[in-house]
Structure formats: structure tokens, C-alpha cells
Amino acid sequence: MAKKDKGAQTIRLKSTESGHMYHTRKNKRNHPNRMELTKYDPLVMKRVLYREEKK
């Protein structure tokens, strides 16, 4: 069975247009800075910028 990755963390990506959030995992060793992704926001029905938010 595969071991759980020690460098990976669960993060929240929050929309810049609304309050919608996605939950995903990222490896802190490979991506030490905050993530910014363009994803679909179902509340405004378009693709918007999502930023990693503090826990």
C-alpha cells in the first residue's frame, strides 16, 4: 500500500469574485508559495481566479 506523502497539505482555494471555495492538496516542497488557479465558479457561472487562503 502507498504511504501518505509527508510534504502534502490540504488547502482551501477561495474565489476572488464570490465566497465559493475548493479544497485540494499541494506539496509544500514543490510549491512553497501560495497557489493561484483559474477555476469555474458556479455562483457567478464563469471562470475566475482562485487564491490559496490561510487556515
C-alpha positions as CSV (number, residue, x, y, z in Angstrom):
1,M,0.0,0.0,0.0
2,A,1.2,3.5,-0.8
3,K,2.4,5.7,2.1
4,K,0.9,9.1,2.7
5,D,3.0,12.0,1.4
6,K,4.6,13.9,4.2
7,G,5.1,17.1,2.1
8,A,1.5,17.4,1.0
9,Q,-1.1,19.5,2.8
10,T,-4.8,20.1,2.3
11,I,-5.5,23.7,1.3
12,R,-8.5,25.9,0.5
13,L,-8.8,27.9,-2.7
14,K,-11.2,30.9,-2.4
15,S,-12.8,32.7,-5.3
16,T,-11.9,36.3,-5.8
17,E,-15.5,37.0,-7.1
18,S,-17.7,35.2,-4.6
19,G,-17.4,33.2,-1.4
20,H,-17.1,29.8,-3.2
21,M,-14.2,27.5,-2.2
22,Y,-12.5,24.5,-3.5
23,H,-10.4,22.1,-1.3
24,T,-7.3,20.5,-2.8
25,R,-3.9,19.1,-1.8
26,K,-0.5,20.6,-2.7
27,N,3.1,19.6,-2.0
28,K,4.8,22.3,0.1
29,R,8.3,21.2,-1.2
30,N,7.4,21.7,-4.8
31,H,5.1,24.8,-4.4
32,P,6.3,26.8,-1.4
33,N,4.4,29.9,-2.4
34,R,0.6,30.4,-2.4
35,M,-1.3,28.9,-5.3
36,E,-3.4,30.9,-7.7
37,L,-5.6,29.0,-10.2
38,T,-8.3,29.8,-12.7
39,K,-11.3,27.6,-12.0
40,Y,-15.0,27.6,-12.6
41,D,-17.2,29.4,-10.1
42,P,-20.8,28.0,-10.1
43,L,-22.1,31.1,-8.2
44,V,-21.2,33.6,-10.9
45,M,-21.2,30.9,-13.7
46,K,-17.8,31.7,-15.2
47,R,-14.1,31.0,-14.8
48,V,-12.5,33.2,-12.1
49,L,-9.2,33.4,-10.2
50,Y,-9.0,31.3,-7.0
51,R,-6.3,32.1,-4.4
52,E,-5.0,29.9,-1.6
53,E,-6.3,31.2,1.7
54,K,-4.8,31.0,5.2
55,K,-6.1,28.3,7.6
